[in-house]
Amino acid sequence: MYPAAWPESGSEKRRLPGKHSVDAANRVESEWFETFEALARTPGQGHKRTDLTAEAVLFFPVYSYLVVYRPEKRPLEVVAIIHGAGDVRRVLKERGGSQ
């Protein structure tokens, strides 16, 4: 996974304990990594969002987040992990996952 894919370059997880418990933050992070492994084993899971990007990426939900990845890349290339309430289009544009 590219460091830039991490939510807000890692700050999202650092913010979670302020709102939630450290256990909850660790649970979300653990679920992300389990998802990455599953997507790497079986690419093509998730859905396209042509309303957000013309890039060849798929979106896969994990809790309140969207994992955006390139299914044709080996190893798996995670473009971004975006909170569903965030500005998905802006984040994709900043991280190279949108035209």
ChimeraX commands (.cxc) that place a marker at each C-alpha (Angstrom):
marker #1 position 0.00,0.00,0.00 radius 0.5
marker #1 position 1.30,3.41,-0.87 radius 0.5
marker #1 position 1.75,5.72,2.15 radius 0.5
marker #1 position -0.35,8.37,0.43 radius 0.5
marker #1 position -3.29,5.94,0.39 radius 0.5
marker #1 position -3.53,6.01,4.16 radius 0.5
marker #1 position -6.38,8.28,5.32 radius 0.5
marker #1 position -5.08,11.81,5.51 radius 0.5
marker #1 position -1.57,10.35,5.43 radius 0.5
marker #1 position -2.23,8.47,8.66 radius 0.5
marker #1 position -3.95,11.20,10.64 radius 0.5
marker #1 position -7.40,9.59,10.34 radius 0.5
marker #1 position -6.42,6.69,12.58 radius 0.5
marker #1 position -4.67,9.05,14.97 radius 0.5
marker #1 position -7.94,11.02,15.29 radius 0.5
marker #1 position -10.07,7.95,15.99 radius 0.5
marker #1 position -9.07,7.50,19.66 radius 0.5
marker #1 position -10.28,11.03,20.43 radius 0.5
marker #1 position -13.77,10.12,19.29 radius 0.5
marker #1 position -13.67,6.39,19.91 radius 0.5
marker #1 position -11.66,3.95,21.90 radius 0.5
marker #1 position -8.20,2.83,20.91 radius 0.5
marker #1 position -9.66,-0.67,20.60 radius 0.5
marker #1 position -12.14,0.59,17.98 radius 0.5
marker #1 position -9.35,2.28,16.03 radius 0.5
marker #1 position -7.30,-0.91,16.10 radius 0.5
marker #1 position -10.32,-2.95,15.00 radius 0.5
marker #1 position -10.87,-0.67,11.98 radius 0.5
marker #1 position -7.19,-0.81,11.04 radius 0.5
marker #1 position -7.18,-4.59,11.37 radius 0.5
marker #1 position -10.24,-4.83,9.13 radius 0.5
marker #1 position -8.51,-2.66,6.51 radius 0.5
marker #1 position -5.54,-5.02,6.37 radius 0.5
marker #1 position -7.78,-8.09,6.19 radius 0.5
marker #1 position -9.59,-6.38,3.31 radius 0.5
marker #1 position -6.31,-5.64,1.51 radius 0.5
marker #1 position -5.37,-9.32,1.75 radius 0.5
marker #1 position -8.79,-10.42,0.46 radius 0.5
marker #1 position -8.67,-7.93,-2.43 radius 0.5
marker #1 position -5.17,-9.09,-3.35 radius 0.5
marker #1 position -6.30,-12.73,-3.38 radius 0.5
marker #1 position -9.50,-12.02,-5.31 radius 0.5
marker #1 position -9.27,-8.73,-7.22 radius 0.5
marker #1 position -12.39,-7.34,-8.82 radius 0.5
marker #1 position -14.39,-7.10,-5.60 radius 0.5
marker #1 position -16.19,-3.83,-5.09 radius 0.5
marker #1 position -17.80,-1.47,-7.51 radius 0.5
marker #1 position -16.97,1.26,-10.01 radius 0.5
marker #1 position -17.99,4.85,-9.34 radius 0.5
marker #1 position -18.05,6.53,-12.74 radius 0.5
marker #1 position -19.76,9.50,-11.09 radius 0.5
marker #1 position -16.52,10.11,-9.13 radius 0.5
marker #1 position -13.71,9.02,-11.45 radius 0.5
marker #1 position -12.99,7.68,-14.92 radius 0.5
marker #1 position -9.91,5.87,-13.60 radius 0.5
marker #1 position -9.80,2.06,-13.56 radius 0.5
marker #1 position -10.35,1.79,-9.80 radius 0.5
marker #1 position -12.85,-0.07,-7.66 radius 0.5
marker #1 position -14.42,0.99,-4.37 radius 0.5
marker #1 position -14.82,-1.45,-1.48 radius 0.5
marker #1 position -16.53,-0.43,1.79 radius 0.5
marker #1 position -15.00,-1.13,5.19 radius 0.5
marker #1 position -17.05,0.30,8.05 radius 0.5
marker #1 position -17.51,4.02,7.21 radius 0.5
marker #1 position -14.57,4.04,4.80 radius 0.5
marker #1 position -14.09,3.36,1.11 radius 0.5
marker #1 position -10.98,1.46,0.05 radius 0.5
marker #1 position -10.14,2.61,-3.48 radius 0.5
marker #1 position -7.84,0.28,-5.37 radius 0.5
marker #1 position -6.56,-0.67,-8.82 radius 0.5
marker #1 position -7.65,-4.30,-9.39 radius 0.5
marker #1 position -5.26,-4.90,-12.30 radius 0.5
marker #1 position -2.11,-4.03,-10.33 radius 0.5
marker #1 position 0.13,-6.66,-8.73 radius 0.5
marker #1 position 0.89,-6.25,-5.95 radius 0.5
marker #1 position -2.40,-4.67,-4.95 radius 0.5
marker #1 position -2.33,-0.87,-5.30 radius 0.5
marker #1 position -4.53,0.91,-2.80 radius 0.5
marker #1 position -5.07,4.45,-4.10 radius 0.5
marker #1 position -6.90,5.79,-1.06 radius 0.5
marker #1 position -8.87,5.01,2.06 radius 0.5
marker #1 position -11.54,7.67,2.31 radius 0.5
marker #1 position -14.14,8.25,4.98 radius 0.5
marker #1 position -17.56,8.01,3.37 radius 0.5
marker #1 position -18.50,11.46,4.67 radius 0.5
marker #1 position -15.40,13.01,3.12 radius 0.5
marker #1 position -15.00,14.73,-0.22 radius 0.5
marker #1 position -14.25,11.56,-2.19 radius 0.5
marker #1 position -13.79,13.36,-5.52 radius 0.5
marker #1 position -11.26,15.83,-4.04 radius 0.5
marker #1 position -9.25,13.13,-2.28 radius 0.5
marker #1 position -9.08,11.03,-5.46 radius 0.5
marker #1 position -7.94,14.02,-7.48 radius 0.5
marker #1 position -5.19,14.80,-4.94 radius 0.5
marker #1 position -4.00,11.18,-4.82 radius 0.5
marker #1 position -4.01,10.46,-8.54 radius 0.5
marker #1 position -7.10,8.27,-8.58 radius 0.5
marker #1 position -9.16,10.65,-10.70 radius 0.5
marker #1 position -8.87,12.36,-14.05 radius 0.5
marker link #1:1,2 radius 0.2
marker link #1:2,3 radius 0.2
marker link #1:3,4 radius 0.2
marker link #1:4,5 radius 0.2
marker link #1:5,6 radius 0.2
marker link #1:6,7 radius 0.2
marker link #1:7,8 radius 0.2
marker link #1:8,9 radius 0.2
marker link #1:9,10 radius 0.2
marker link #1:10,11 radius 0.2
marker link #1:11,12 radius 0.2
marker link #1:12,13 radius 0.2
marker link #1:13,14 radius 0.2
marker link #1:14,15 radius 0.2
marker link #1:15,16 radius 0.2
marker link #1:16,17 radius 0.2
marker link #1:17,18 radius 0.2
marker link #1:18,19 radius 0.2
marker link #1:19,20 radius 0.2
marker link #1:20,21 radius 0.2
marker link #1:21,22 radius 0.2
marker link #1:22,23 radius 0.2
marker link #1:23,24 radius 0.2
marker link #1:24,25 radius 0.2
marker link #1:25,26 radius 0.2
marker link #1:26,27 radius 0.2
marker link #1:27,28 radius 0.2
marker link #1:28,29 radius 0.2
marker link #1:29,30 radius 0.2
marker link #1:30,31 radius 0.2
marker link #1:31,32 radius 0.2
marker link #1:32,33 radius 0.2
marker link #1:33,34 radius 0.2
marker link #1:34,35 radius 0.2
marker link #1:35,36 radius 0.2
marker link #1:36,37 radius 0.2
marker link #1:37,38 radius 0.2
marker link #1:38,39 radius 0.2
marker link #1:39,40 radius 0.2
marker link #1:40,41 radius 0.2
marker link #1:41,42 radius 0.2
marker link #1:42,43 radius 0.2
marker link #1:43,44 radius 0.2
marker link #1:44,45 radius 0.2
marker link #1:45,46 radius 0.2
marker link #1:46,47 radius 0.2
marker link #1:47,48 radius 0.2
marker link #1:48,49 radius 0.2
marker link #1:49,50 radius 0.2
marker link #1:50,51 radius 0.2
marker link #1:51,52 radius 0.2
marker link #1:52,53 radius 0.2
marker link #1:53,54 radius 0.2
marker link #1:54,55 radius 0.2
marker link #1:55,56 radius 0.2
marker link #1:56,57 radius 0.2
marker link #1:57,58 radius 0.2
marker link #1:58,59 radius 0.2
marker link #1:59,60 radius 0.2
marker link #1:60,61 radius 0.2
marker link #1:61,62 radius 0.2
marker link #1:62,63 radius 0.2
marker link #1:63,64 radius 0.2
marker link #1:64,65 radius 0.2
marker link #1:65,66 radius 0.2
marker link #1:66,67 radius 0.2
marker link #1:67,68 radius 0.2
marker link #1:68,69 radius 0.2
marker link #1:69,70 radius 0.2
marker link #1:70,71 radius 0.2
marker link #1:71,72 radius 0.2
marker link #1:72,73 radius 0.2
marker link #1:73,74 radius 0.2
marker link #1:74,75 radius 0.2
marker link #1:75,76 radius 0.2
marker link #1:76,77 radius 0.2
marker link #1:77,78 radius 0.2
marker link #1:78,79 radius 0.2
marker link #1:79,80 radius 0.2
marker link #1:80,81 radius 0.2
marker link #1:81,82 radius 0.2
marker link #1:82,83 radius 0.2
marker link #1:83,84 radius 0.2
marker link #1:84,85 radius 0.2
marker link #1:85,86 radius 0.2
marker link #1:86,87 radius 0.2
marker link #1:87,88 radius 0.2
marker link #1:88,89 radius 0.2
marker link #1:89,90 radius 0.2
marker link #1:90,91 radius 0.2
marker link #1:91,92 radius 0.2
marker link #1:92,93 radius 0.2
marker link #1:93,94 radius 0.2
marker link #1:94,95 radius 0.2
marker link #1:95,96 radius 0.2
marker link #1:96,97 radius 0.2
marker link #1:97,98 radius 0.2
marker link #1:98,99 radius 0.2
view
